[in-house]
Amino acid sequence: MNVKQKKFKSGFTLIELLLVISIIGVLSALAVVNYIGVQARARDAQRKANLRQLQAALELYRADQASYPAGSLPACGQSLVVGNSVYMQKIPCDPRNTGQFIYTYTSTGTTYTLVACLENVDDAQKDATNNNITCSGGTTNWSFTVNNP
C-alpha cells in the first residue's frame, strides 16, 4: 500500500443524515395534516347521507300520515314508528354526536328542516348562509340543511 493513497471510508456524513431525517419529518407532517382533513370530509359525507336517509323516511311518514312528525324526532338510535309502521329502524347519529355535531329537526307539520354542522367550511354543498344558531360562527364548522321537497 502506497503511503500517498488515502483510505476512504464509505458511509454518510452527519449533514447528509440530518438532511434526510428533516425531509422525512416534513413529509410525515404533511401526510398527517392531509389525513386529518380526509377524516373530516368523510364524516361530512356521512352526515349528508344520514340527512338524506332521514328525508326519505320523513316523506314516507308524510305519505301515510298526511303530515310530518310535529315537535322532534326520536333520539338517535331509536326507531321512527307509528302504530305498526316502521319508517326508520334506527335514527342515525352524527359521526361525532357531541356538542354542535348533532342533527337538528324542526317541523310545523306541513314543512320540516334538518340541519347538520359540517367540519369542512369549504364544502361545496354547505348552506349559502351559515345557520349560526346551530353551527357557531362558520369559522370551525358550517351548516348543511335539508328541507321538505
TAWOWO-V598718 format. One record per residue. N is the residue number from 1. PHI is phi in degrees with one decimal (* if undefined). OMEGA is omega in whole degrees, -180 to 180 (none if undefined). Layout:
n->{N/N}
phi->{PHI/PHI}
omega->{OMEGA/OMEGA}
This chain:
n->{1/2/3/4/5/6/7/8/9/10/11/12/13/14/15/16/17/18/19/20/21/22/23/24/25/26/27/28/29/30/31/32/33/34/35/36/37/38/39/40/41/42/43/44/45/46/47/48/49/50/51/52/53/54/55/56/57/58/59/60/61/62/63/64/65/66/67/68/69/70/71/72/73/74/75/76/77/78/79/80/81/82/83/84/85/86/87/88/89/90/91/92/93/94/95/96/97/98/99/100/101/102/103/104/105/106/107/108/109/110/111/112/113/114/115/116/117/118/119/120/121/122/123/124/125/126/127/128/129/130/131/132/133/134/135/136/137/138/139/140/141/142/143/144/145/146/147/148/149}
phi->{*/-80.0/-66.0/-74.6/-78.4/-103.4/-86.2/-106.4/-92.2/-86.4/150.4/-107.0/-82.6/-61.3/-62.7/-62.8/-63.7/-63.7/-64.5/-64.6/-63.7/-68.3/-64.1/-62.3/-63.3/-65.0/-64.0/-65.1/-62.8/-64.2/-65.1/-66.2/-63.1/-65.4/-64.2/-63.5/-64.2/-65.7/-63.2/-63.7/-66.3/-67.0/-64.0/-64.6/-61.5/-64.9/-59.6/-63.2/-64.2/-61.9/-64.9/-69.5/-64.8/-61.7/-60.7/-62.9/-64.7/-67.1/-69.0/-63.7/-59.0/-63.3/-61.2/-86.3/-99.7/68.5/-160.3/-85.4/-57.9/-82.8/79.0/-122.1/-82.3/-58.6/-61.9/-60.6/94.4/-92.2/-92.8/-100.8/-130.8/-131.7/61.9/-96.5/-93.2/-101.4/-91.7/-153.7/-61.3/-146.5/-64.2/-69.6/-100.8/-60.9/-53.4/-93.6/54.8/-142.1/56.9/-77.1/-86.3/-137.0/-87.4/-111.5/-121.7/-131.2/-149.4/-105.8/100.5/-103.4/-137.3/-148.8/-138.4/-113.2/-128.0/-129.6/-96.9/-91.9/-82.3/-90.8/-70.3/-99.4/-59.5/-69.0/-100.3/-66.8/-64.6/-63.4/-118.6/-66.8/-83.1/-69.1/-71.5/-88.4/-118.6/-67.3/63.6/77.4/-91.0/-112.5/-156.8/-145.8/-82.0/-132.6/-118.0/-121.8/-113.4/-62.9/-68.8}
omega->{-178/-178/-178/178/180/175/176/177/177/-179/-178/176/179/179/179/179/178/179/179/180/-180/177/178/178/179/179/178/179/178/180/-180/180/179/180/179/178/179/179/180/179/177/176/177/177/177/179/-179/178/179/-180/179/175/177/179/179/179/180/178/174/178/-179/179/-179/-171/180/174/176/178/178/179/-178/176/173/180/179/-176/179/-180/171/-173/171/-177/179/-178/176/-179/174/-177/-177/177/-177/176/173/179/177/176/176/176/180/-175/173/178/-180/179/172/-177/172/-174/178/177/175/176/173/-178/172/176/178/178/-179/-178/179/-179/-178/-177/180/178/178/177/-178/174/-175/178/-178/-175/-171/165/-178/179/180/176/-177/-176/173/-173/173/178/176/-178/none}
